[in-house]
Amino acid sequence: VQHDPVPDILICLDLTSTECATQALVDYNEVGEVTVIGTYTSENVLDGLEKGILYSSISVDTREIGQLCITSLNEYYSLGNVSSYFNMGLEIINQKNVWKKRVEKGQAEPVQEP
């Protein structure tokens, strides 16, 4: 049986695509053949990172986004305008630091870094 060629790298732009790509790699026995860079985090994404199915995932701090929105809204009410661009921090999660995300979610005990 001849297979269609698979890409070397797959970049997922949302959580659903990230979770689907993770499951597809397992289903089609392509784990380790394709480097997947995902977006956002969920239980499935964290599991995929721990197991080495996903290479990394880019996560945004939704709390920070919410705070920036409230600050912008207050600025708009007081000044009548607001800056149209806000720099938000991104976090790269991979197999080496996925435990930190587990600790944040209360799913693991804190450990000291080596």
Secondary structure, 3 states (H helix, E strand, C coil): CCCCCCCCEEECCCHHHHHHHHHHHHHCCCCCCCEEEEECCCHHHHHHHHHCCCCEEEEECHHHHHHHHHHHHHHHHHHCCCCCCCCCCEEEEECCCHHHHHHHCCCCCCCCCC
